[in-house]
Amino acid sequence: MAVTLHVLVESLSRYLFGKETNATTQVTPIDFFRACTKLCICDSVEEVIDLASDLLKTLLLPKGLKPITVFHHTRLNRYIDASDTVSYPSTLINIPAQNGSWVKVVLRTSDNLVRSKFYEAGQEVVLLPIYPEKRTRHELVFVAEVNEDIESPELLDLLYQQVTLCYSRLYKHIRIREDKEGLLTTLFKLCADLGELGAAEMQGKVSSYLTHELNCEACCLLISEEEVQNFTCQVVGNQILESEYFTPLRGGFFGNIARSRQPRIMTQFTTSEVTVLRELFKIDVKSFLCVPIVSQSTKQVVCLLCAANKTDDNRFSVSDVSDVQSCLRYTWTLLSSAIALQKETKAKNECQSMLQIARNLFTHLDDVTILLGEIIQEARTLTNAERCSVFLVNKERNELVAKVFDGIVTVDESLDPRQYDFEELCLHGKRSPFTVDAGMNEVRIPLERGIAGHVATTGQTLNITDAYAHPLFYRGIDEATGFKTRNILCFPIKDDRGNVVGVSQLCNKIKGHCFTQYDVELAERFAVFSGISISHSLLYKQVIEVQCRNQLANELMTYHMKIRQGEVEECLNALPTSATHFDVNFDKFIYSPRMLPDEDKCVASIQMFIDLGFVSRFHINTRTLTKFVLMVKEGYRNPPYHNWDHAFSVAHHAYSLVKNLDLQNVFGELEALALLTGSLCHDIDHRGTNNAFQISSKSTLAALYSSQGSVLEQHHFAQALGILNSGSCNIFENMSKTDYVKVLDLMKDIILATDLGHHLQILPGLNKMAQEKVNPKDCSSEQKMMILDLCMTACDLSDQTKDWKNTKNTAHLIYAEFFHQGDMEKSMGTLPAIINDRERACVPELQINFMEHIAGPVYKVLAEFFPMYSEVYERYNLNVERWKLVLRKFKGLRIPSTDSLDFLTEEFDRDLFPPELS
């Protein structure tokens, strides 16, 4: 081990000094390196001085130790002895102007060291001036007396270097601490100066501070805005920009720097980078620094500090990065708070502006032309645009329609007029295709062409910074009109369902070289209000048109359903004192209302309202009631079955139900009134065809009501409302609002109940209620409504419960109407159902099937609810038996299947029916 160490020492000595070690040397290389290691870990200047002094004594004074004098710089032009507290002027020590080396000199009488009585003249001393960080002024000086030659100058050189390095390290830490203290003082003053400044002024203050500290031409802050995916800049240097600078948060030059999160120092640039930096700083950038600032809480890049052009053509350094980070570490909290406040204020102002815009737009819903003018004006104001145009989408003609305001049309500048026929805009083709005749009020262009067409079809906003460079733009219009289009912002206007109803196109940003991302966001928010207002304006127009059509229809109805002059008075004068005036059995179920002469049916209808007490109870004016009944009669068309006679028959059965079953006490007076009124109106304007035919033929009624179901029944109720709302026909006019609404709801439910589809849905529930012997008077309101609907169905089918002659004649009318519908279906190329096909139908068989499966359950269940109604059910059963006899006779005689019931003569009946069925 000793040999190895000796070899190592010899080798190290030869490597360091080029010679063998000297046995008389007081310090070996190993000892020296151990001392240097201690130097490296010194943490104070005093330790460096003590250790270096000991080494110097060993190296310079091997035969006798003498004091080493150390002077160190304390303040400007002053030195102090390390062993004393007295300071001396800097001229005390005369050191040759050679840096980075020690020097051996002989003191003279004139030297300050001699004059200060530290040393005597003629003494030989070694001076080691320490220059930390290559400064020209020494900070520390070692002075050692030497009486002999220096035996190890190489070690002295190495010691000098080690002391310089160690002292420089400590000096740097001291300077950093002092600089940090000074920096903190400066930053605290800066923060105090920021005070209550606004966000833009605050950014200007910080930028100016950093411009001075970094010794550069300009600085700016790019603020991250995650919600819009952009960096924004309001201030460059101390100059607040007229319009904010926007650049993408993801991708692009600045986006890539933010993604890397590493500072960027640059002196060489690509062409695209030169363009980006010139756009930001408005100067030629020769050197550039960009420092991403990361939030300690979110760990996201919140801003980029950009600096341009270090003075004297120098390059930005790492210390500049540190200065930036230190500055923003203390000022970012204030900056972010100011920016947040600015955003809140901006959002509040935008909301107020949008509300004002909404007020302005929604006050012009009655005129779409004025509304579009308002949209143009507001869009120009919001975005500071020189020009604006609005196109509406006409999907039927696959066109965009541009309106003309004040004689000026704003057409799509991207369209090449040579591609389209614009002659309709010109006077016989002699005028320029870019001008519009004063008499014209719109321009139509193809939907899929140009910038506006592209936006209309894709639904995406286009922000074009250079219009002439865009492939969809046609500059011929500019050449013809003299208008210079620099940039275009074109955005879609959508309705509340997301469908594009229009396109707005803005041209030429007035302040700024192009429309910004903020303009895009503002325009898209504005488009929401525009879309809603346009949609509602068009809807309002449709509503007005519908009202006009309804008014016209009411006028036509009033004209064609005109009551004959004097007819009201005739009815009023013909009113009897009692309903039995018409027949002794008029108020009985056995009575067949079809036997009443036509001229008496209106009077009888009025009398039914009076007899049931509705006129007195609900204060119905008799003249109003008379007009109502006469108008209802006029509202019925004249198909074979669903006509006024049918309506009167159904209303009479409702009258009989109320009269004989005391339905006013079972359901309520309003329900009884709604049943009688609904029965009278339940088939108004029936066209002699069923719901299936209306839908398959795509009739007007189907277009109006098919989405609601029960097409004809919906129409019947609508017609009833139309009569009630026409002049002097509202029999409910004296009711309270609550009763008025309720009776109309009841009427609607009762009329819709005549749809057999509805009846079949509720029939299982009715059967269950009948089996459970539910009392109609004490059941729930929902159950009562089901029974009331059942009563309406019984009224609608009541012809099957009358005498045989009435039943037989009614069947003839029913199938005449059914077969007429079948004939129409055949003419349309559709095979009708067997019940509508005169060539396949067997009427007796169809009639039995209908009565047993549809009508029978109605009367059976109703008789279980109301035992007094059993007589009606019995007559129904008698008619079923008669039809069965007819069918057997029909088949026994082998009469060909026919649509006619002419064979059912009185003689046929006498021969067929036994006495009990006659």
Buried (B, 14 or more C-beta within 10 A) or exposed (E): EEEEEEEEBEEBBEEBBEEEBEEEBBBBBEEBBEBBEBBEEBEEBEBBBBBBBEBBBBBBBBEEEEEBBBBBBEEEEEBBBBEEEEBBEBEBBEBEEEEEEBEBBEBEEEBBBBEEEBBEEEBBBBBBBBBBEEEEEBBBBBBBBBEEEBBBEBBBEBBBEBBBBBBBBBBEEEEEEEBEEEBEEBBEEBBEEBEEBBBBBBBBBBBBBBBEBBBBBBBBBBBBBEEBEBBBBBBBBBEBBEBBBBBBBEEBBBBEBBEEEEBBBBEEBEEEBEEBBBEBBEBEBBBBBBBBBBEEEEEEBBBBBBBBBBEEEEEBEEEBBEBBBBBBEBBBEBBBEBBEEBEEEEEEEBEEBBEEBBEBBBEBBEEBEBBBBBBBBBBBEBBBBBBBBBBBBEEEEEBBBBBBBEEEBBBBBBBEBEEBEBEEBBEEEEBEBBBBBEEBEBBBBBBEBBBBBBBBBEEEBBBBBEBEEBEBBBBBBBEEBEBEBBBBBBBBBBBEEEEBBBBBBBBBBEEBEBBBBBBBBBBBBBBBBBBBBBBBBBEBBEEEEEEEEBEEEBEEBBEEBEBEEEBBEBBBEBBBEEBBBBBEEBBEBEBBBBEBEEEBBBBBBBBBBBBBBBBEEBEBBBEBBBBBBBBBBBBBEEBBBBBBBBBBBBBBBBBBBBBBBBBBEBBBBBBBBBBBBBBBBBBBBBBBBBBBBBBBBEBEBBEBBBEEEBBBBBBBBBBBBBBBEBEEBBBBBEBEEEBBEBBBEBBBBBBBBBBBEBBEEBBEEBBEBBEEEBEBEEBEEEBBBBBBBBBBBBBBBBBBBBBBBBBBBBBBBBBBBBBBBBBBBBEEEEEBBEBBBBEBBBBBBBBBEBBEEBBBBBBBBBBBBBEEBBBBBEBBBBBBBBBBBBBEBBEEEEEEEBBEBEEBEEEBBEEBBEEEEE
